[in-house]
Amino acid sequence: MSEPAFTTRPELQGTFGMVASTHWIASATGMAILERGGNAFDAAVAAGFVLQVVEPHLNGPGGDMPAIVYDARQQRSSVVCGQGPAPASATIEHYRGLGLDMVPGTGLLAACVPGAVGGWLRLLEEFGTLRLRDVLEYAIGYAEDGYPLVWRITDTIGKVERLFREEWLESARIYLADGVPAPGTIFRNPALAATYRRVLTEAEAASPDREGQIEAARRAWYEGFVADAIDRFCRTAEILDVTGRRHGGLITGQDMAGWKAGVEAPISYDYRDWRVLKCGQWSQGPVFLQQLSLLKGLDVAAMDPSGADFIHTVVECAKLAFLDREAWYGDPLFTPDLVADLLAEDYVDQRRRLVGATASLELRPGFPGGRPPRLPQYGQPPLNADLSGLGDPTTGAMGEVRGDTCHVDIADRFGNLVSATPSGGWLQSSPVVPGLGFALGTRAQIFTLDPGLPNSLAPGKRPRTTLSPSLAFRGDETGLAFGTPGADQQDQWSLTFFLRLANFVDNLQEQVDAPMFHTDSFPRSFYPHHWLPGRLVLEDRVSPDVVAELRRRGHDVQLTGPWTQGRLSAVANDRPGGRLRAAANPRQMQGYAIGR
């Protein structure tokens, strides 16, 4: 037997439960729920609400939350869609009438109906077993009593200090009460704690039973005091955003009351002996499956997983799949669902033939079913736009962000699995709503203002989100839940992780630790939607010979630090023996797995 490869941490193994997330406090919270007798769904909800408190620069109650779950009792996988739609008055004509050719990346004009809380409550209602108080008390405790700030939060607050002090005064009141806080400061958000506590109080007063309390909590959020505060703020406030102008918001109490998180079937694709499950084309999830379909015929298993052939092949397939995302993905309630056509064997064969020996610098969307593609015509980025740091959380002075998201994966002793990717409602991208302690999301910036496209803005329509949790099953042997933050990089980093796991070594931590890469050679989802033809971003742990060969093939290789790309986590359930496994990302020193 060969000696195991060196990893930054061990692959955790046990039989009781495993939790992996982007923050150690959320992981510990999820494990505490499992220890109390809750299932993976209860644990995910508790961890999710805690993430809203301890990673406010990466997600919040005003954001979004898609999850893919496997219910062992029903032996069925489902998607919980906590992605809110555009407000009823969010028309292309309204934004064009303001002199805009893109939805701004910050402020109130970019807000959709906040779906995260509704998504977590639907997950608890449909699949959980515990009461609302059991899962919400952890978040209330950390918001009231405090938690230690990681340096990314303090760095983010520092970058928007002037904006907060001069314009977003409620944000300054919460985050700058004693100046820019230092890393490690015990930070409290009593306004957010009061919001959670009032929701819980109203829910428990409304009903004695579990389901009644969850529904009452949903009403308090979407039809009660939270919706009232958001409606009032959007009607009365004029907020400075990334355009350099002040705009009001569009969300009304009617928009809030008219939405409810949905539960739907996932889409899937078979690769080798695995079946991979993703969210539908209202997300970028199908792009993962498209990449697998292209790679299926290119024998990546015969390549060195850190070599030039592997990286080149994966990147060239990514370019093709992501251009199809730009041309064809959109809310299937508003636009044809083309997933079957995009995964059809004859279409994949045509696309695969475009993978050449050198790097493509073109935008090449396909013709599924013979349909001619049309890409959004984005304007040029503003001269002062910060285009650096693609793939890592970065913040400009006006609150521009890239790649800011959370993730949590859970496996329990009952056989259940959860993969969830909450995001949005970033403290740096929209001002705190007075009296609530959290900011609204900015997901509407993903829409295009060009009419007639699958992802064109329309009232009540979901933006094609980048959030992309994953499940995969290897026959009756292994169930796998995995994912990563990273905006457009999510379905690149997580794909590389899965390819290495499926084709080479089935060790979760080894593949989380492996050098990561991504391409920026397609329009990015977020404002200002620029792209960098041929750009290939690599961790500099890759061999210099590999870098030289990739450059010879025409890639614009940009080397980053050795531990900069990806924030993956994963859990697995090896069902025949009941073994559970977990791994978490060592990058940025805050993601952890826990289990026994």
N, C-alpha and C positions, 0 to 999 in steps of 0.2 A: 504494500500500500504506500503510495507516494505521500510525502509530507504536505499538509495543506498550505495553500498560498498565504503569504502575509496579507493581512487586512488591518485597517485602522482600528477595527473593533471586531469582536467575534460575531458570527451569525448566531443570534439567540435561538435556543431550542427549548421546548417544553411541551406540556400537554394541557395546561389549564387555559391560558389566554396570552395573546400578543397584541401590543399596541405600538405603532410607529407613527411619528408625526414630525412636523417641522419645529416643534418647541417641546422641551422636556416637561414643562408643567402640564401641557395638554396631554402628553403621553401618560404622565403619572395620574392625571385625572381619569383618563379612560381605564387605566388598570384598577384604580380604586373602585370604579363602578363594577367592573368584572368581579372584584373581590367581594363586593356587596351582593352578588347574585344576579346582577344585570347581565343582559346579553350584549353582543357586539353592537347592536343598534342603539341601545341605551348609552353604551360607552362612547359611541361616536357623537351622539347629541351632546353629552356632557363635555367632551373634549372640544367639540365645535363651538359651543358657547364660550368656553375658556379661551379659545384662540381669538375670539372677538375682543377679548380683554387684553391678552398678553402680546398680541401681534397686531396692534391697531394700524400699523403702517402697511400691513399686508392683507388685512380683511376687517370687516366690521358688520354690525347688524344692518347697515344700509346697503350691503353688497349682495352677492349671489352665492349659490351653493348647489352644484350638481353632485350626485352620488350614484354609484352603481353598487348594488347589494345582492348578496346571495342568501336566500332564506332556506336554511337546511330543512326546516319542518315541511315547507311546501315544495322543496327541491326546485326552486325557481329563482331566476335572476330578474331584477327590476332596476329601472332608472328612476330616481327621484329628481324631478326638475325643479330646482329652486332658482330658476332664471326668470326674473321679472321682465315684463314687456315694456315697450315705449308707451308714454302717456297718450291719452286720446287726442290731445292737441299737438302732438309731435309730428308735424307733417313736413315734407321736403319744402313746401312753399313757405312755411313759417321760418325755417332756418335761412332759406335763400332771401327771404324778405328782410332779414337782419344783415344781409351782405356777407353771408358765410358760404364757403364752398366745402366745408367740413364741419362735422359736429365738434365743438371744442373738446380738448382732452381733459379739462378741469372745470370746476364750477357746477352750477345748477342745470345748465342746458344739457349736460351729458347724462343726467340721471334717468334711469329706468325705475319702475316700481321695485323697491327693495325685496329681493326674493329669499335671502339667506334664512331669516327667522322662519318664514313660512315653510321653507324646505326642511329645516331641522325639525319643526313641529310635525310635519307630515311624516317624516321618517320615524319619529317617536310614536306617533299615533298608529301607523300601519304595521310597524315591525317591532317596536319596543315593548317592554313589560313594566317599566317603572313609572312612577308619577312625575309630574312636571317638577315638583319641588326637589325630588331626588337628583335630577340631572341639572337643574338650574342653580342650585345652591353653591356650587363651586365657582361659577362665574360671578355670582353676587359677592362671594367672599373675597375673591381677588380684586374685584373692582372697589370694594369698600375698604379692605384691609391692606391692599397693595401687593405689588409684585415687582421683582427687580427688572429694570430696563436693560435690554440688550443694546449693544452699541449701535446697531443699525437704526433703532428707534431714535436714539439721541442724535445721531448724525442726520437723520431725516428731519427732525424738528429744527435742528440748527440751520438747515438749508432753507427752510421756509419761515424762519423767525421774522424777517421783515414783513413778509406778506401777512403773517398772523397779526403782528402788532399794528400794522397800518390799515388792514382791510378786513381780515377774518377774525373779528374781535372775540367771538365766542370760543374759537379754537385757541386763541391766545390765553383766554381765561383758564382753560383746562390744561393746556400743555406748557404754558410759559408762566405759571403762577409764581414761580421762584426763579425765573430765568430758564435758559436752556438746561435741562437736567443732565447730569453726568451719568455715564454708564454705571449700572449697578444701583442707581437710586431706586428706593422703594417708592413706586408711583401709584397713586390712587386716582380713580375716576368716579367720584361720588355721584355725579349726575347720571352716568350710565348705570351704576348700581341701583339708583332710585328708579330708573326706568324698568329694569328687570324686576325689581321688588314690587313695583306697582302692578306689573303684568301678572306676577304670581299671586299677589293679594286679590286682585280682581278675579282671577281664574278660580281660586279656592273659594271665594265668596259666591261664585256663580253656580258651582256644582260640587257635589260630594264625591263624584266618581272620576276615575282617571281620564276617560275619553271626553267627558264633559268639561273637565278642567283644561285639557289641551285645546279643545275647540273654543273655550272662552278666552284663552290666551291668544289664540289666533284673531279673535274678534277685537280684543283690546289693542292689538297691534295694527290690524288692517281696517278696522271700522271704528276704533275708539280713540283714546287720547294720543297715541302715537301718530295715527293717520291725521288727526286734527292738527298736531304740531307741524307735521311735514307740509300739509296743505297751506297752513298759514305762512310758513316760512317761504315757500315757493311763490305765493301770491304777493308777498310784501317786500321781500328782500331783492336788492340789486347787487350782484356779487361779481367782483373782478375775477376774470378767468384768463386762460392762456392767450386769448386774443388781444389782451390789453384793454378790453372794454368790460363794462358791467352788464350782466344779464340776469333776469329772473328765471325761476324754474317753471316747469310745466306740470308737475305731478299734482293731482288733486285728490281729495278724500275719496271721490268716486273712482279714480284709477286704483287706489289702494283697495277699496272694498270689492272691486270687480275681479280681483285676481286671487287664485289659489294655487299652491304648488301641486304639480301633477305627478302621477306615477305611470310609467309607460314601459314598454318592452325595449331592451337594448338591441343594437345591431351587432352582428358577429361576422367573423371570418376564420377559416381553418388554416393554420400554418403548421406544417409538419404534424406533430401529434398533439397540438394545442388548438383550442378554440378560444379566440380573443373576443371580448365583449366591450363595446363602447357606447357612448351616448350618440344620438342621432345627428342629423345634419344641421340642427340648430346650434350645434357645437362644432368644434373642429375635430371631434372624435373620429369621423370616417377617414380622416387623412392618415391616421395610424394604420387602418386596415388597407387603404390604398397603397401605402408604402410596403406593407407585407405582401400584397398581391404582386407588386412589381419585383420585389426581391425574391419571391418564391421561385422564380425561374432563373436566378443568377448565381446559384450555388455559393452563397456567402459562407456556408459551413466549411468550405475548402479554403477559406481565406484566413489570414492572421487577423484576429479581432482588433489589434492595434496597428495594423499595417496599412499601407497606402491603398491597396486594392479594396479593402473593406471600407475604409473611410470614403474614398472616392465613389464607390458604388452606392453606398447608403445616401450620401449627399446628393448625387445626381437623381436618385429616385425621389428624394424629398422635394427637390425643386419641381418635379412634375406633379407630385401629389398636392403640394401647397398651391400651385397655380390653378389646379382644379378647384381647390378650396375657394380661392378668390373668385373664380368664374361661376361656380355652381352651388355653393352651400348657402343655405338660408332657412328660415323657419318653415318647416314643411306644412304648417297651417296656412301659409301664404304663397308658397312657391312649390313646384313639383319636387317630390322626393326622388332624387336620382341615385341613391346609394346603390341600388341593384345594377343600374347601368354602368356606374363608375367601377364596380367590381366585376363586371361581366368579363369572361375570359378573353373574348375576341378584342374588347376594348383595351384590356390590360396588355395583351400581346402587342397591339399597335403602339401603346405608350412605351412599353419596355424597349422597343426597337430604337427609341430616341436616346437611350443611355449610351453615350459614346466613350471613347478613350480619353477625351479631354473635357475640361469643365465647361459647361454651358453657361453663357452669359445672357441668354435670351429669356423672355417671359413666354412660356409655351403651354397655355391651357389646352385641354383636349376637346374633342367633339363627341361626347357620349350620345349614342343613339343618333348620330349625325347632326346634332344641334350645333350651330355656330356659337362659339364663346364670345363674350364681351366682358372686358375688365373695367372696373371703376376707373374713371379719369381723375385721379387725385391731383390737386394743385401742388405746386412746388412748396417744400418746407419753408417756413419763415426763416429769414436770415439769422435770427438769434436762437433758432431751435437747437437744443442740446441733443445731438445724435450719437452720443457716446454710450458705452456701457450696455449694449444690446445683450439681453439674456440675464443680466444681473439687476437687482433692484437699484435704480438710480433716481434721483430727484433733482429737478431744476428749480430755479428761484420762483417760478410760477406754479410749482406743484406737479410738473410733468413727471410721470413715472413709467418704468418699464419692468415687466417681469415680476410684479409684486403679488404674491399669492401664498396660500398655505396648503397643506395636505395632511390627511390622516388616513391610516389603514389599520383595520382591526380584524383579528380572527379569534373566535371564542371556542370553548370546549364543546359546544353544541354543533359546530360545523358551519356557523354563520360567518360571512365575510362582508366587510364594508371598505369601499374606497371612495373618499370624498375630497373635493378640491374647492374649499370656500375661498372667496376672494372679493375684492371691491370694497367700497366704503372706506377707502384709504384716508387717514387723517390729513395727508398732505395734498389731496386732490380736490377736496370740496370742504366747505366750512362746516363746523359742528352745528347741528340743528339746535337752536336754543331750547334748553330744558330737557333735552334727550341724551346728551353726552356722546353722540356719534354723528358721523358724516354720511351723506348720501353717496351712492356709487356713481361711477362715470362710464358705465358699460355702453351707453348709447353712442360713444365715440367710434365704436366698431362699425356702425352703420355707414353706408355711403349715401350721399345726397344726389347721386345720379339716379334718375328714375328708371324703372323697368328691369332692375337687376335682382337676383335672388336675395341679396342682402341690402336692398334699398330700404331706407327708413319708411316706416308706416305705423300709424296708430295701432296699438295692441299687439305689435309684432315683437318677437324676441330677437335681440341682436345675435349674430353668429358668434357665440362666446368662444374664447380660447380655452376655457376650463375643461379638463379632459381626464377624469379618473378612469381607471382600467381594472377589469377582471380578466382572468384567463384560467382555463381548465385543461389539464392534461388527462384526458379520459376520466376514469374514476379514481385516479391516483392523487392528483394535486390540484388544489385551488389556490390561486394567486391573486392578491390585491396589491396594486402598486400605482405610483404616480409621482408627480413633481410640480412645484411652481415653475414659472418661467414663460408665461404668455405664449408667443409663437414657438418657443423652444420646448414646450411641454411634450408635444408628440414627436420631438426629435430625441431629446434625452431619454425619455421613457422607452422609445423604440429601440435605441441602442442598448439600453439595459436588457430589454426583453430578448433582442436578437442574440446577445451574448449568453443569456441564460438558456435559451432554447437550443442554441447550436453548439455551445462550448461547455461551460462549467455551471452546474446548477447550485450555485452558492450565492445567496442573496447579497451578502455584504461584499463579497468579492466583485460582483458586478455593479453595485452601487459605488464602490471605490474606484472602479476602472476609469481611465482617462476619458473625458467626455468631449464632444464637439457638436457644432451646429452650423448651419448656413443661414445667412441673412439675404440670400439672393432671390427674394420674393417680397412683395409689399407687406409691411408689418401691419398687424391688426389695429394698432393704436396710433393715435394722432402723433405725427403728421403723415403716417402711412408711407414712409420712404422705404427704399430698398437699396442694397449695395451689391451690384452684379458681381458674382463670383466670390463674394466674401465667405470665407470659411474660418470659423473661430475654434481654436484648439487649445486645450490645456497644454502647457509646455512640458509635461511629463512624456509627451510623445517623442519618439526617437528623432534626432536631427535628420537622419537619412530619410525618414518618412516625410518630414516637413519638406525637404528638398524635392522629393519625388512628387509630392502634391503640387508644389509650385511649378515644377516642370510640366505638369499636366494642365496648368492654366488657372489653378485656384489662387485667389487672393488670400493667402493664409495670414491670419492675425493670431499671434500667440498671446495667451493670457497667463495668469499665475497658475501654479500647479494644481490648485484646489479652488477653482472658481466657477466651473460650469455644472449646473444641475443641483437639485436639492431633493433627490429621490428618497423615497421610503418604500418599504414593501413588507408584506406578511404572507405566509403560505400555510396551508393546511394539507399535510400529507395524509390523506384520509385512511388508507388501509391500516396504518399503525397508530393513528391518532396524534402523530407528531406535528407540532406547530413550530413555525420559524419566523424570524423577523430580522430586519436590518434597517438602518437609518443613515442619513447622509452626514458625513463629518464636516462638510464645508460650512463655513460661517459659525461653526461650533455651537449650534443650538438645537439641531434636530437629534432626537434620541428615540431608540426603541426600548421597550421594557416588556418583560414577560416571564412566565415560569411554567 
